[in-house]
Amino acid sequence: MQRIVSVIPRDCNILFVGDTHEGTVFFHDKGLRKIVNHVEKDRAHRRVFHMGDWIEAIPSDDRRYDNSAALYNNPGEQAEAIVKRFKSIKNQMLGGLHGNHERALYRIKNFADQICKDLNIPYGTGMCRLIFNDDKGRHLFNVFACHGYWLFKSQAKDPEQEMANKKASMKMRLKKLMGDAAVMLCGHAHELIVAEPVEQLYLTDEPYGVKQHYLGLPNNLSGYIPVDQRFYGCTGSLRKNQMDGFTDYAEGFPPAELGCLDLAVRDGRPATLIPMKV
Protein backbone atom coordinates (compact mmCIF):
# COMPACT_ATOMS: atom_id res chain seq x y z
CA MET A 1 0.00 0.00 0.00
CA GLN A 2 1.07 3.58 -0.62
CA ARG A 3 -0.01 7.01 0.56
CA ILE A 4 -0.28 9.58 -2.23
CA VAL A 5 -0.94 13.23 -1.38
CA SER A 6 -2.19 15.44 -4.22
CA VAL A 7 -3.36 19.01 -4.66
CA ILE A 8 -6.51 19.22 -6.77
CA PRO A 9 -8.85 22.08 -7.76
CA ARG A 10 -11.87 22.41 -5.51
CA ASP A 11 -13.98 21.97 -8.62
CA CYS A 12 -12.69 19.22 -10.91
CA ASN A 13 -13.39 15.78 -12.34
CA ILE A 14 -11.19 12.76 -11.69
CA LEU A 15 -11.35 9.84 -14.12
CA PHE A 16 -10.49 6.46 -12.62
CA VAL A 17 -9.30 4.38 -15.58
CA GLY A 18 -8.13 0.79 -15.35
CA ASP A 19 -7.69 -2.59 -16.98
CA THR A 20 -6.40 -1.13 -20.24
CA HIS A 21 -4.49 -4.34 -21.12
CA GLU A 22 -2.29 -2.77 -23.79
CA GLY A 23 -0.66 -5.32 -26.10
CA THR A 24 -3.60 -7.36 -27.36
CA VAL A 25 -6.07 -6.96 -30.21
CA PHE A 26 -8.79 -6.84 -27.56
CA PHE A 27 -7.44 -3.50 -26.31
CA HIS A 28 -10.03 -0.73 -26.88
CA ASP A 29 -7.80 1.80 -28.62
CA LYS A 30 -10.65 4.10 -29.66
CA GLY A 31 -12.01 4.20 -26.11
CA LEU A 32 -8.71 5.24 -24.54
CA ARG A 33 -8.19 7.93 -27.19
CA LYS A 34 -11.64 9.28 -26.32
CA ILE A 35 -10.68 9.47 -22.63
CA VAL A 36 -7.33 11.14 -23.36
CA ASN A 37 -8.99 13.67 -25.67
CA HIS A 38 -11.60 14.39 -23.01
CA VAL A 39 -8.87 15.25 -20.49
CA GLU A 40 -6.92 17.33 -23.01
CA LYS A 41 -9.97 19.56 -23.60
CA ASP A 42 -9.90 20.82 -19.99
CA ARG A 43 -6.49 20.15 -18.47
CA ALA A 44 -7.08 22.62 -15.66
CA HIS A 45 -10.07 20.75 -14.22
CA ARG A 46 -9.64 17.10 -15.24
CA ARG A 47 -7.40 14.49 -13.64
CA VAL A 48 -6.73 10.77 -14.19
CA PHE A 49 -5.76 7.86 -11.94
CA HIS A 50 -4.93 4.39 -13.32
CA MET A 51 -6.28 1.35 -11.44
CA GLY A 52 -3.80 -1.26 -12.71
CA ASP A 53 -3.53 -3.89 -15.43
CA TRP A 54 -1.90 -1.32 -17.68
CA ILE A 55 -0.65 -4.08 -19.99
CA GLU A 56 -1.71 -7.59 -20.99
CA ALA A 57 1.59 -8.98 -19.67
CA ILE A 58 0.89 -12.64 -20.48
CA PRO A 59 4.14 -14.52 -21.21
CA SER A 60 4.35 -17.15 -23.92
CA ASP A 61 4.54 -20.01 -21.39
CA ASP A 62 1.16 -19.02 -19.87
CA ARG A 63 -1.80 -21.18 -20.90
CA ARG A 64 -3.77 -18.00 -21.74
CA TYR A 65 -1.17 -16.81 -24.25
CA ASP A 66 -2.36 -16.56 -27.85
CA ASN A 67 0.20 -15.40 -30.41
CA SER A 68 -2.51 -14.53 -32.95
CA ALA A 69 -4.03 -11.96 -30.57
CA ALA A 70 -0.78 -10.38 -29.38
CA LEU A 71 0.15 -6.94 -30.70
CA TYR A 72 3.42 -6.94 -28.74
CA ASN A 73 4.87 -10.23 -27.52
CA ASN A 74 7.31 -8.49 -25.19
CA PRO A 75 5.76 -6.94 -22.05
CA GLY A 76 8.47 -4.28 -22.18
CA GLU A 77 7.13 -3.19 -25.57
CA GLN A 78 3.61 -3.19 -24.15
CA ALA A 79 4.77 -0.93 -21.31
CA GLU A 80 6.44 1.46 -23.76
CA ALA A 81 3.24 1.57 -25.85
CA ILE A 82 0.94 2.41 -22.93
CA VAL A 83 3.31 5.15 -21.75
CA LYS A 84 3.06 6.77 -25.19
CA ARG A 85 -0.75 6.67 -25.00
CA PHE A 86 -0.83 8.54 -21.67
CA LYS A 87 2.20 10.78 -22.21
CA SER A 88 0.23 13.79 -23.47
CA ILE A 89 -1.76 13.96 -20.21
CA LYS A 90 0.90 12.81 -17.74
CA ASN A 91 0.74 16.18 -15.95
CA GLN A 92 -2.94 15.52 -15.27
CA MET A 93 -2.30 12.04 -13.84
CA LEU A 94 -2.44 11.56 -10.07
CA GLY A 95 -0.79 8.12 -10.04
CA GLY A 96 -1.31 4.47 -10.86
CA LEU A 97 -1.51 1.00 -9.35
CA HIS A 98 -0.31 -2.40 -10.46
CA GLY A 99 -2.82 -5.09 -11.35
CA ASN A 100 -2.69 -8.86 -11.24
CA HIS A 101 -1.33 -8.98 -14.80
CA GLU A 102 1.73 -6.89 -13.89
CA ARG A 103 2.10 -8.71 -10.59
CA ALA A 104 2.35 -12.05 -12.42
CA LEU A 105 5.62 -10.82 -13.94
CA TYR A 106 7.24 -9.61 -10.71
CA ARG A 107 9.88 -12.33 -11.12
CA ILE A 108 11.01 -10.44 -14.23
CA LYS A 109 10.24 -6.80 -13.49
CA ASN A 110 7.71 -4.50 -11.85
CA PHE A 111 6.30 -3.10 -15.09
CA ALA A 112 3.65 -0.94 -13.39
CA ASP A 113 6.33 0.79 -11.34
CA GLN A 114 8.37 1.36 -14.49
CA ILE A 115 5.35 2.78 -16.34
CA CYS A 116 4.73 5.23 -13.48
CA LYS A 117 8.41 6.23 -13.45
CA ASP A 118 8.34 6.82 -17.21
CA LEU A 119 5.25 9.00 -16.82
CA ASN A 120 6.73 10.69 -13.73
CA ILE A 121 3.64 9.95 -11.63
CA PRO A 122 3.29 8.35 -8.17
CA TYR A 123 3.23 4.55 -8.00
CA GLY A 124 0.59 3.33 -5.55
CA THR A 125 1.50 -0.42 -5.47
CA GLY A 126 -1.59 -2.66 -5.52
CA MET A 127 -3.68 -0.38 -3.30
CA CYS A 128 -3.29 3.15 -2.03
CA ARG A 129 -4.82 6.04 -0.15
CA LEU A 130 -5.25 9.23 -2.17
CA ILE A 131 -5.19 12.24 0.15
CA PHE A 132 -6.59 15.30 -1.60
CA ASN A 133 -5.81 18.86 -0.49
CA ASP A 134 -6.63 22.20 -2.09
CA ASP A 135 -4.06 24.79 -3.17
CA LYS A 136 -4.19 26.42 0.29
CA GLY A 137 -3.19 23.18 2.01
CA ARG A 138 -6.65 22.40 3.37
CA HIS A 139 -7.61 18.75 3.48
CA LEU A 140 -10.58 17.91 1.25
CA PHE A 141 -11.23 14.15 1.36
CA ASN A 142 -9.60 10.74 0.88
CA VAL A 143 -10.05 8.04 -1.75
CA PHE A 144 -9.13 4.39 -1.25
CA ALA A 145 -8.17 2.68 -4.51
CA CYS A 146 -7.15 -0.92 -5.14
CA HIS A 147 -6.94 -3.15 -8.18
CA GLY A 148 -8.59 -6.04 -6.35
CA TYR A 149 -9.01 -9.71 -7.18
CA TRP A 150 -12.78 -9.99 -7.09
CA LEU A 151 -15.56 -10.72 -9.53
CA PHE A 152 -19.02 -9.61 -8.46
CA LYS A 153 -21.58 -12.30 -9.21
CA SER A 154 -25.29 -12.71 -8.66
CA GLN A 155 -27.76 -15.53 -9.26
CA ALA A 156 -30.72 -13.14 -9.37
CA LYS A 157 -32.99 -13.47 -12.41
CA ASP A 158 -34.17 -9.85 -12.27
CA PRO A 159 -31.59 -7.37 -13.67
CA GLU A 160 -32.25 -4.78 -10.96
CA GLN A 161 -31.80 -7.35 -8.22
CA GLU A 162 -28.70 -8.66 -9.97
CA MET A 163 -27.11 -5.20 -9.90
CA ALA A 164 -28.19 -4.66 -6.29
CA ASN A 165 -26.46 -7.92 -5.33
CA LYS A 166 -23.28 -6.87 -7.16
CA LYS A 167 -23.26 -3.50 -5.39
CA ALA A 168 -23.69 -5.20 -2.03
CA SER A 169 -20.85 -7.62 -2.81
CA MET A 170 -18.56 -4.76 -3.87
CA LYS A 171 -19.30 -2.79 -0.70
CA MET A 172 -18.69 -5.88 1.45
CA ARG A 173 -15.23 -6.35 -0.14
CA LEU A 174 -14.18 -2.73 0.21
CA LYS A 175 -15.83 -1.24 3.29
CA LYS A 176 -13.38 -2.55 5.93
CA LEU A 177 -10.21 -1.75 4.01
CA MET A 178 -10.13 1.91 5.07
CA GLY A 179 -12.29 3.85 7.50
CA ASP A 180 -11.83 7.46 6.46
CA ALA A 181 -12.26 7.22 2.68
CA ALA A 182 -15.21 9.09 1.21
CA VAL A 183 -14.73 7.13 -2.02
CA MET A 184 -13.68 3.45 -2.26
CA LEU A 185 -12.78 1.99 -5.65
CA CYS A 186 -11.56 -1.23 -7.22
CA GLY A 187 -10.80 -2.53 -10.69
CA HIS A 188 -10.25 -6.07 -12.06
CA ALA A 189 -13.88 -7.11 -12.55
CA HIS A 190 -14.22 -5.26 -15.90
CA GLU A 191 -17.59 -3.87 -14.83
CA LEU A 192 -18.87 -0.35 -14.26
CA ILE A 193 -20.60 -0.48 -10.88
CA VAL A 194 -21.45 2.49 -8.65
CA ALA A 195 -23.00 2.54 -5.19
CA GLU A 196 -23.75 6.02 -3.89
CA PRO A 197 -24.17 7.09 -0.26
CA VAL A 198 -27.47 5.80 1.09
CA GLU A 199 -29.97 8.47 2.09
CA GLN A 200 -31.36 6.98 5.30
CA LEU A 201 -34.24 8.69 7.07
CA TYR A 202 -33.97 9.43 10.78
CA LEU A 203 -36.05 11.50 13.20
CA THR A 204 -35.06 13.93 15.96
CA ASP A 205 -36.94 15.65 18.73
CA GLU A 206 -37.40 19.40 18.41
CA PRO A 207 -39.22 21.81 20.79
CA TYR A 208 -41.96 22.14 18.18
CA GLY A 209 -42.22 18.42 17.46
CA VAL A 210 -40.51 15.70 15.46
CA LYS A 211 -38.25 16.62 12.53
CA GLN A 212 -37.02 14.32 9.80
CA HIS A 213 -33.49 14.25 8.40
CA TYR A 214 -31.49 12.13 6.00
CA LEU A 215 -28.06 10.62 6.42
CA GLY A 216 -25.68 11.36 3.57
CA LEU A 217 -22.01 12.10 3.03
CA PRO A 218 -20.90 13.69 6.33
CA ASN A 219 -19.93 17.37 6.51
CA ASN A 220 -16.58 16.43 8.05
CA LEU A 221 -14.61 14.25 5.63
CA SER A 222 -11.42 14.08 7.73
CA GLY A 223 -12.44 11.32 10.13
CA TYR A 224 -14.32 8.03 10.12
CA ILE A 225 -17.07 7.87 7.51
CA PRO A 226 -19.94 5.40 8.09
CA VAL A 227 -19.80 2.62 5.52
CA ASP A 228 -23.20 3.37 3.97
CA GLN A 229 -22.40 7.07 3.54
CA ARG A 230 -19.46 6.53 1.17
CA PHE A 231 -19.21 6.27 -2.60
CA TYR A 232 -18.14 2.87 -3.95
CA GLY A 233 -17.20 1.91 -7.48
CA CYS A 234 -15.75 -0.68 -9.84
CA THR A 235 -13.93 1.13 -12.62
CA GLY A 236 -14.67 -0.84 -15.80
CA SER A 237 -12.21 -1.86 -18.49
CA LEU A 238 -10.70 -1.00 -21.85
CA ARG A 239 -10.30 -4.63 -22.88
CA LYS A 240 -12.95 -6.26 -25.03
CA ASN A 241 -13.64 -9.97 -24.55
CA GLN A 242 -15.55 -10.77 -27.74
CA MET A 243 -14.19 -10.07 -31.23
CA ASP A 244 -14.84 -11.67 -34.60
CA GLY A 245 -12.04 -13.97 -35.74
CA PHE A 246 -10.36 -14.37 -32.34
CA THR A 247 -10.75 -16.66 -29.37
CA ASP A 248 -9.99 -15.42 -25.87
CA TYR A 249 -9.39 -16.66 -22.33
CA ALA A 250 -12.18 -14.30 -21.18
CA GLU A 251 -14.83 -15.91 -23.37
CA GLY A 252 -17.84 -17.05 -21.39
CA PHE A 253 -17.68 -14.09 -19.04
CA PRO A 254 -20.30 -11.36 -19.43
CA PRO A 255 -19.33 -8.68 -21.95
CA ALA A 256 -16.74 -6.31 -20.51
CA GLU A 257 -18.10 -2.84 -19.72
CA LEU A 258 -15.86 -0.47 -21.65
CA GLY A 259 -15.22 2.80 -19.90
CA CYS A 260 -14.15 4.33 -16.61
CA LEU A 261 -15.62 6.15 -13.62
CA ASP A 262 -15.87 9.94 -13.42
CA LEU A 263 -15.74 11.43 -9.92
CA ALA A 264 -17.08 14.99 -9.87
CA VAL A 265 -15.61 17.15 -7.10
CA ARG A 266 -17.54 20.30 -6.31
CA ASP A 267 -16.44 22.82 -3.70
CA GLY A 268 -13.88 20.32 -2.45
CA ARG A 269 -16.34 17.46 -1.89
CA PRO A 270 -17.24 14.34 -3.87
CA ALA A 271 -20.51 15.20 -5.60
CA THR A 272 -21.24 12.37 -8.06
CA LEU A 273 -19.59 9.17 -9.25
CA ILE A 274 -20.84 8.12 -12.66
CA PRO A 275 -19.76 5.73 -15.45
CA MET A 276 -18.13 7.22 -18.53
CA LYS A 277 -18.87 4.68 -21.22
CA VAL A 278 -16.62 4.63 -24.26
HUJO-V947947 format. One line per field, one symbol per residue. phi: phi as a letter, one per 30 degrees, with the letter a starting at -180 (. if undefined). psi: psi as a letter, one per 30 degrees, with the letter a starting at -180 (. if undefined). A space follows every 10 residues. Layout:
phi=???
psi=???
This chain:
phi=.bcccbcbdd babccccahd hejbdddded dddddddddd dbddbbbbbc cjhdbdhcdd cddddbddcd dbdcdddddd dddddcedbd dccckacccd ddddcedcad dddddddddi bdcchdaacc ccbcdciddc acbcbbdibc cccacddddd dedddddddd dddcecdacc cdbbbbcidh bcbbbceddc dbcbdbeckc bcbbdadddc ccbdceddcc dbacciabbd bbbeibcadc djdeedddlb cccdcbhibd cbbbdcdb
psi=llkjkkklkf jlkkkjklhe hkglffkiee eeeeeeeeef fiffgklkkk glhelehjlf gkffkjeffk ekfkfeeeee eeeeefefgf fgkfalllaf eeefgefelj eeeeeeeefh lkkgbfllkj jklafggkkd lkkkklelgk kjlkgkfkee eeeeeeeeee eeeeeffkfg kfkkllbefh kjkkjlkkjk klklklfgak kklkkaklej gfakkkefgl kklkgalhjl gjkkfklkfg kfllkkjjaa kjjkkkhgkk eljlkjk.
